[in-house]
Amino acid sequence: MSARLSVVMIAKNAADLLPDCLASVTWADEIVLLDSGSTDATVEVARAAGVQVYSN
């Protein structure tokens, strides 16, 4: 089994910054977003990009 690399991001109301941030880590095998109660479209943007999202 080969090693995998995951990137975990913590965000809140970062929908406007998220696309560029996600684009900067496309080399990762997996991206996980820990959302801290966003009221904007952060969760939707992340899910549309194929990111695993966990909300608090």
mmCIF file as gemmi writes it, N, C-alpha and C atoms, coordinates in Angstrom:
data_model
loop_
_atom_site.group_PDB
_atom_site.id
_atom_site.type_symbol
_atom_site.label_atom_id
_atom_site.label_alt_id
_atom_site.label_comp_id
_atom_site.label_asym_id
_atom_site.label_entity_id
_atom_site.label_seq_id
_atom_site.pdbx_PDB_ins_code
_atom_site.Cartn_x
_atom_site.Cartn_y
_atom_site.Cartn_z
_atom_site.occupancy
_atom_site.B_iso_or_equiv
_atom_site.pdbx_formal_charge
_atom_site.auth_seq_id
_atom_site.auth_asym_id
_atom_site.pdbx_PDB_model_num
ATOM 1 N N . MET Axp A 1 ? 0.843 -1.17 0 1 0 ? 1 A 1
ATOM 2 C CA . MET Axp A 1 ? 0 0 0 1 0 ? 1 A 1
ATOM 3 C C . MET Axp A 1 ? 0.893 1.24 0 1 0 ? 1 A 1
ATOM 4 N N . SER Axp A 2 ? 0.565 2.192 -0.841 1 0 ? 2 A 1
ATOM 5 C CA . SER Axp A 2 ? 1.361 3.415 -0.911 1 0 ? 2 A 1
ATOM 6 C C . SER Axp A 2 ? 0.822 4.454 0.075 1 0 ? 2 A 1
ATOM 7 N N . ALA Axp A 3 ? 1.681 5.362 0.472 1 0 ? 3 A 1
ATOM 8 C CA . ALA Axp A 3 ? 1.3 6.415 1.411 1 0 ? 3 A 1
ATOM 9 C C . ALA Axp A 3 ? 0.381 7.422 0.725 1 0 ? 3 A 1
ATOM 10 N N . ARG Axp A 4 ? -0.554 7.949 1.503 1 0 ? 4 A 1
ATOM 11 C CA . ARG Axp A 4 ? -1.458 8.979 1.01 1 0 ? 4 A 1
ATOM 12 C C . ARG Axp A 4 ? -1.229 10.246 1.816 1 0 ? 4 A 1
ATOM 13 N N . LEU Axp A 5 ? -1.475 11.377 1.185 1 0 ? 5 A 1
ATOM 14 C CA . LEU Axp A 5 ? -1.308 12.655 1.862 1 0 ? 5 A 1
ATOM 15 C C . LEU Axp A 5 ? -2.639 13.393 1.875 1 0 ? 5 A 1
ATOM 16 N N . SER Axp A 6 ? -3.062 13.8 3.066 1 0 ? 6 A 1
ATOM 17 C CA . SER Axp A 6 ? -4.314 14.528 3.232 1 0 ? 6 A 1
ATOM 18 C C . SER Axp A 6 ? -4.022 15.961 3.655 1 0 ? 6 A 1
ATOM 19 N N . VAL Axp A 7 ? -4.867 16.876 3.2 1 0 ? 7 A 1
ATOM 20 C CA . VAL Axp A 7 ? -4.817 18.264 3.633 1 0 ? 7 A 1
ATOM 21 C C . VAL Axp A 7 ? -6.111 18.534 4.383 1 0 ? 7 A 1
ATOM 22 N N . VAL Axp A 8 ? -5.99 19.09 5.585 1 0 ? 8 A 1
ATOM 23 C CA . VAL Axp A 8 ? -7.163 19.452 6.379 1 0 ? 8 A 1
ATOM 24 C C . VAL Axp A 8 ? -7.175 20.967 6.529 1 0 ? 8 A 1
ATOM 25 N N . MET Axp A 9 ? -8.309 21.558 6.197 1 0 ? 9 A 1
ATOM 26 C CA . MET Axp A 9 ? -8.472 23.008 6.306 1 0 ? 9 A 1
ATOM 27 C C . MET Axp A 9 ? -9.572 23.305 7.308 1 0 ? 9 A 1
ATOM 28 N N . ILE Axp A 10 ? -9.376 24.349 8.081 1 0 ? 10 A 1
ATOM 29 C CA . ILE Axp A 10 ? -10.408 24.842 8.989 1 0 ? 10 A 1
ATOM 30 C C . ILE Axp A 10 ? -10.871 26.172 8.426 1 0 ? 10 A 1
ATOM 31 N N . ALA Axp A 11 ? -12.19 26.334 8.286 1 0 ? 11 A 1
ATOM 32 C CA . ALA Axp A 11 ? -12.696 27.553 7.666 1 0 ? 11 A 1
ATOM 33 C C . ALA Axp A 11 ? -14.008 27.995 8.29 1 0 ? 11 A 1
ATOM 34 N N . LYS Axp A 12 ? -14.273 29.282 8.174 1 0 ? 12 A 1
ATOM 35 C CA . LYS Axp A 12 ? -15.565 29.857 8.544 1 0 ? 12 A 1
ATOM 36 C C . LYS Axp A 12 ? -15.801 31.058 7.637 1 0 ? 12 A 1
ATOM 37 N N . ASN Axp A 13 ? -16.887 31.016 6.915 1 0 ? 13 A 1
ATOM 38 C CA . ASN Axp A 13 ? -17.272 32.103 6.006 1 0 ? 13 A 1
ATOM 39 C C . ASN Axp A 13 ? -16.134 32.467 5.053 1 0 ? 13 A 1
ATOM 40 N N . ALA Axp A 14 ? -15.615 31.461 4.372 1 0 ? 14 A 1
ATOM 41 C CA . ALA Axp A 14 ? -14.483 31.656 3.475 1 0 ? 14 A 1
ATOM 42 C C . ALA Axp A 14 ? -14.821 31.333 2.022 1 0 ? 14 A 1
ATOM 43 N N . ALA Axp A 15 ? -16.086 31.425 1.655 1 0 ? 15 A 1
ATOM 44 C CA . ALA Axp A 15 ? -16.511 31.035 0.314 1 0 ? 15 A 1
ATOM 45 C C . ALA Axp A 15 ? -15.753 31.789 -0.778 1 0 ? 15 A 1
ATOM 46 N N . ASP Axp A 16 ? -15.445 33.053 -0.541 1 0 ? 16 A 1
ATOM 47 C CA . ASP Axp A 16 ? -14.747 33.844 -1.561 1 0 ? 16 A 1
ATOM 48 C C . ASP Axp A 16 ? -13.274 33.454 -1.696 1 0 ? 16 A 1
ATOM 49 N N . LEU Axp A 17 ? -12.663 32.956 -0.644 1 0 ? 17 A 1
ATOM 50 C CA . LEU Axp A 17 ? -11.248 32.573 -0.665 1 0 ? 17 A 1
ATOM 51 C C . LEU Axp A 17 ? -11.029 31.099 -0.99 1 0 ? 17 A 1
ATOM 52 N N . LEU Axp A 18 ? -12.05 30.301 -0.779 1 0 ? 18 A 1
ATOM 53 C CA . LEU Axp A 18 ? -11.905 28.856 -0.857 1 0 ? 18 A 1
ATOM 54 C C . LEU Axp A 18 ? -11.478 28.323 -2.218 1 0 ? 18 A 1
ATOM 55 N N . PRO Axp A 19 ? -12.017 28.8 -3.329 1 0 ? 19 A 1
ATOM 56 C CA . PRO Axp A 19 ? -11.588 28.246 -4.621 1 0 ? 19 A 1
ATOM 57 C C . PRO Axp A 19 ? -10.077 28.345 -4.852 1 0 ? 19 A 1
ATOM 58 N N . ASP Axp A 20 ? -9.484 29.477 -4.57 1 0 ? 20 A 1
ATOM 59 C CA . ASP Axp A 20 ? -8.032 29.634 -4.742 1 0 ? 20 A 1
ATOM 60 C C . ASP Axp A 20 ? -7.264 28.769 -3.756 1 0 ? 20 A 1
ATOM 61 N N . CYS Axp A 21 ? -7.763 28.683 -2.541 1 0 ? 21 A 1
ATOM 62 C CA . CYS Axp A 21 ? -7.106 27.865 -1.527 1 0 ? 21 A 1
ATOM 63 C C . CYS Axp A 21 ? -7.124 26.394 -1.931 1 0 ? 21 A 1
ATOM 64 N N . LEU Axp A 22 ? -8.272 25.908 -2.389 1 0 ? 22 A 1
ATOM 65 C CA . LEU Axp A 22 ? -8.376 24.515 -2.819 1 0 ? 22 A 1
ATOM 66 C C . LEU Axp A 22 ? -7.504 24.25 -4.041 1 0 ? 22 A 1
ATOM 67 N N . ALA Axp A 23 ? -7.429 25.2 -4.938 1 0 ? 23 A 1
ATOM 68 C CA . ALA Axp A 23 ? -6.6 25.037 -6.134 1 0 ? 23 A 1
ATOM 69 C C . ALA Axp A 23 ? -5.121 24.909 -5.778 1 0 ? 23 A 1
ATOM 70 N N . SER Axp A 24 ? -4.731 25.47 -4.645 1 0 ? 24 A 1
ATOM 71 C CA . SER Axp A 24 ? -3.316 25.43 -4.257 1 0 ? 24 A 1
ATOM 72 C C . SER Axp A 24 ? -2.905 24.084 -3.665 1 0 ? 24 A 1
ATOM 73 N N . VAL Axp A 25 ? -3.864 23.211 -3.386 1 0 ? 25 A 1
ATOM 74 C CA . VAL Axp A 25 ? -3.532 21.918 -2.794 1 0 ? 25 A 1
ATOM 75 C C . VAL Axp A 25 ? -4.074 20.741 -3.62 1 0 ? 25 A 1
ATOM 76 N N . THR Axp A 26 ? -4.166 20.928 -4.904 1 0 ? 26 A 1
ATOM 77 C CA . THR Axp A 26 ? -4.668 19.856 -5.768 1 0 ? 26 A 1
ATOM 78 C C . THR Axp A 26 ? -3.736 18.653 -5.796 1 0 ? 26 A 1
ATOM 79 N N . TRP Axp A 27 ? -2.523 18.812 -5.339 1 0 ? 27 A 1
ATOM 80 C CA . TRP Axp A 27 ? -1.558 17.715 -5.288 1 0 ? 27 A 1
ATOM 81 C C . TRP Axp A 27 ? -1.887 16.704 -4.198 1 0 ? 27 A 1
ATOM 82 N N . ALA Axp A 28 ? -2.754 17.063 -3.254 1 0 ? 28 A 1
ATOM 83 C CA . ALA Axp A 28 ? -3.086 16.169 -2.147 1 0 ? 28 A 1
ATOM 84 C C . ALA Axp A 28 ? -3.983 15.031 -2.625 1 0 ? 28 A 1
ATOM 85 N N . ASP Axp A 29 ? -3.875 13.891 -1.971 1 0 ? 29 A 1
ATOM 86 C CA . ASP Axp A 29 ? -4.734 12.756 -2.28 1 0 ? 29 A 1
ATOM 87 C C . ASP Axp A 29 ? -6.153 12.975 -1.763 1 0 ? 29 A 1
ATOM 88 N N . GLU Axp A 30 ? -6.268 13.782 -0.724 1 0 ? 30 A 1
ATOM 89 C CA . GLU Axp A 30 ? -7.549 13.994 -0.073 1 0 ? 30 A 1
ATOM 90 C C . GLU Axp A 30 ? -7.552 15.381 0.554 1 0 ? 30 A 1
ATOM 91 N N . ILE Axp A 31 ? -8.686 16.077 0.447 1 0 ? 31 A 1
ATOM 92 C CA . ILE Axp A 31 ? -8.847 17.379 1.099 1 0 ? 31 A 1
ATOM 93 C C . ILE Axp A 31 ? -10.069 17.286 1.996 1 0 ? 31 A 1
ATOM 94 N N . VAL Axp A 32 ? -9.892 17.698 3.243 1 0 ? 32 A 1
ATOM 95 C CA . VAL Axp A 32 ? -10.965 17.688 4.224 1 0 ? 32 A 1
ATOM 96 C C . VAL Axp A 32 ? -11.144 19.113 4.735 1 0 ? 32 A 1
ATOM 97 N N . LEU Axp A 33 ? -12.381 19.582 4.769 1 0 ? 33 A 1
ATOM 98 C CA . LEU Axp A 33 ? -12.679 20.905 5.297 1 0 ? 33 A 1
ATOM 99 C C . LEU Axp A 33 ? -13.453 20.754 6.599 1 0 ? 33 A 1
ATOM 100 N N . LEU Axp A 34 ? -12.94 21.363 7.652 1 0 ? 34 A 1
ATOM 101 C CA . LEU Axp A 34 ? -13.647 21.429 8.923 1 0 ? 34 A 1
ATOM 102 C C . LEU Axp A 34 ? -14.276 22.813 8.992 1 0 ? 34 A 1
ATOM 103 N N . ASP Axp A 35 ? -15.58 22.86 8.826 1 0 ? 35 A 1
ATOM 104 C CA . ASP Axp A 35 ? -16.286 24.149 8.797 1 0 ? 35 A 1
ATOM 105 C C . ASP Axp A 35 ? -16.74 24.513 10.209 1 0 ? 35 A 1
ATOM 106 N N . SER Axp A 36 ? -16.477 25.734 10.587 1 0 ? 36 A 1
ATOM 107 C CA . SER Axp A 36 ? -16.795 26.212 11.939 1 0 ? 36 A 1
ATOM 108 C C . SER Axp A 36 ? -18.06 27.048 11.97 1 0 ? 36 A 1
ATOM 109 N N . GLY Axp A 37 ? -19.116 26.568 11.31 1 0 ? 37 A 1
ATOM 110 C CA . GLY Axp A 37 ? -20.408 27.255 11.376 1 0 ? 37 A 1
ATOM 111 C C . GLY Axp A 37 ? -20.582 28.379 10.381 1 0 ? 37 A 1
ATOM 112 N N . SER Axp A 38 ? -20.107 28.191 9.177 1 0 ? 38 A 1
ATOM 113 C CA . SER Axp A 38 ? -20.236 29.23 8.151 1 0 ? 38 A 1
ATOM 114 C C . SER Axp A 38 ? -21.698 29.554 7.86 1 0 ? 38 A 1
ATOM 115 N N . THR Axp A 39 ? -21.941 30.831 7.573 1 0 ? 39 A 1
ATOM 116 C CA . THR Axp A 39 ? -23.276 31.273 7.176 1 0 ? 39 A 1
ATOM 117 C C . THR Axp A 39 ? -23.303 31.69 5.708 1 0 ? 39 A 1
ATOM 118 N N . ASP Axp A 40 ? -22.164 31.574 5.048 1 0 ? 40 A 1
ATOM 119 C CA . ASP Axp A 40 ? -22.102 31.866 3.613 1 0 ? 40 A 1
ATOM 120 C C . ASP Axp A 40 ? -22.071 30.53 2.855 1 0 ? 40 A 1
ATOM 121 N N . ALA Axp A 41 ? -21.58 30.522 1.656 1 0 ? 41 A 1
ATOM 122 C CA . ALA Axp A 41 ? -21.6 29.328 0.806 1 0 ? 41 A 1
ATOM 123 C C . ALA Axp A 41 ? -20.339 28.471 0.925 1 0 ? 41 A 1
ATOM 124 N N . THR Axp A 42 ? -19.603 28.604 2.011 1 0 ? 42 A 1
ATOM 125 C CA . THR Axp A 42 ? -18.357 27.849 2.183 1 0 ? 42 A 1
ATOM 126 C C . THR Axp A 42 ? -18.568 26.35 1.999 1 0 ? 42 A 1
ATOM 127 N N . VAL Axp A 43 ? -19.55 25.798 2.659 1 0 ? 43 A 1
ATOM 128 C CA . VAL Axp A 43 ? -19.797 24.352 2.599 1 0 ? 43 A 1
ATOM 129 C C . VAL Axp A 43 ? -20.163 23.93 1.181 1 0 ? 43 A 1
ATOM 130 N N . GLU Axp A 44 ? -21.022 24.688 0.529 1 0 ? 44 A 1
ATOM 131 C CA . GLU Axp A 44 ? -21.443 24.354 -0.829 1 0 ? 44 A 1
ATOM 132 C C . GLU Axp A 44 ? -20.283 24.423 -1.812 1 0 ? 44 A 1
ATOM 133 N N . VAL Axp A 45 ? -19.434 25.433 -1.678 1 0 ? 45 A 1
ATOM 134 C CA . VAL Axp A 45 ? -18.271 25.572 -2.557 1 0 ? 45 A 1
ATOM 135 C C . VAL Axp A 45 ? -17.337 24.38 -2.382 1 0 ? 45 A 1
ATOM 136 N N . ALA Axp A 46 ? -17.093 24.004 -1.141 1 0 ? 46 A 1
ATOM 137 C CA . ALA Axp A 46 ? -16.196 22.879 -0.863 1 0 ? 46 A 1
ATOM 138 C C . ALA Axp A 46 ? -16.762 21.576 -1.415 1 0 ? 46 A 1
ATOM 139 N N . ARG Axp A 47 ? -18.03 21.32 -1.164 1 0 ? 47 A 1
ATOM 140 C CA . ARG Axp A 47 ? -18.64 20.078 -1.656 1 0 ? 47 A 1
ATOM 141 C C . ARG Axp A 47 ? -18.641 20.024 -3.181 1 0 ? 47 A 1
ATOM 142 N N . ALA Axp A 48 ? -18.887 21.157 -3.821 1 0 ? 48 A 1
ATOM 143 C CA . ALA Axp A 48 ? -18.881 21.204 -5.288 1 0 ? 48 A 1
ATOM 144 C C . ALA Axp A 48 ? -17.5 20.877 -5.846 1 0 ? 48 A 1
ATOM 145 N N . ALA Axp A 49 ? -16.462 21.133 -5.051 1 0 ? 49 A 1
ATOM 146 C CA . ALA Axp A 49 ? -15.09 20.843 -5.465 1 0 ? 49 A 1
ATOM 147 C C . ALA Axp A 49 ? -14.679 19.411 -5.111 1 0 ? 49 A 1
ATOM 148 N N . GLY Axp A 50 ? -15.586 18.654 -4.52 1 0 ? 50 A 1
ATOM 149 C CA . GLY Axp A 50 ? -15.281 17.277 -4.175 1 0 ? 50 A 1
ATOM 150 C C . GLY Axp A 50 ? -14.574 17.086 -2.848 1 0 ? 50 A 1
ATOM 151 N N . VAL Axp A 51 ? -14.632 18.091 -2.013 1 0 ? 51 A 1
ATOM 152 C CA . VAL Axp A 51 ? -13.966 18.065 -0.717 1 0 ? 51 A 1
ATOM 153 C C . VAL Axp A 51 ? -14.875 17.382 0.304 1 0 ? 51 A 1
ATOM 154 N N . GLN Axp A 52 ? -14.283 16.611 1.211 1 0 ? 52 A 1
ATOM 155 C CA . GLN Axp A 52 ? -15.033 16.046 2.335 1 0 ? 52 A 1
ATOM 156 C C . GLN Axp A 52 ? -15.257 17.161 3.341 1 0 ? 52 A 1
ATOM 157 N N . VAL Axp A 53 ? -16.508 17.375 3.735 1 0 ? 53 A 1
ATOM 158 C CA . VAL Axp A 53 ? -16.834 18.481 4.623 1 0 ? 53 A 1
ATOM 159 C C . VAL Axp A 53 ? -17.411 17.95 5.924 1 0 ? 53 A 1
ATOM 160 N N . TYR Axp A 54 ? -16.894 18.485 7.025 1 0 ? 54 A 1
ATOM 161 C CA . TYR Axp A 54 ? -17.42 18.206 8.351 1 0 ? 54 A 1
ATOM 162 C C . TYR Axp A 54 ? -17.747 19.54 8.978 1 0 ? 54 A 1
ATOM 163 N N . SER Axp A 55 ? -18.961 19.678 9.504 1 0 ? 55 A 1
ATOM 164 C CA . SER Axp A 55 ? -19.402 20.946 10.094 1 0 ? 55 A 1
ATOM 165 C C . SER Axp A 55 ? -19.514 20.834 11.592 1 0 ? 55 A 1
ATOM 166 N N . ASN Axp A 56 ? -19.178 21.927 12.239 1 0 ? 56 A 1
ATOM 167 C CA . ASN Axp A 56 ? -19.278 22.002 13.687 1 0 ? 56 A 1
ATOM 168 C C . ASN Axp A 56 ? -20.347 23.008 14.038 1 0 ? 56 A 1
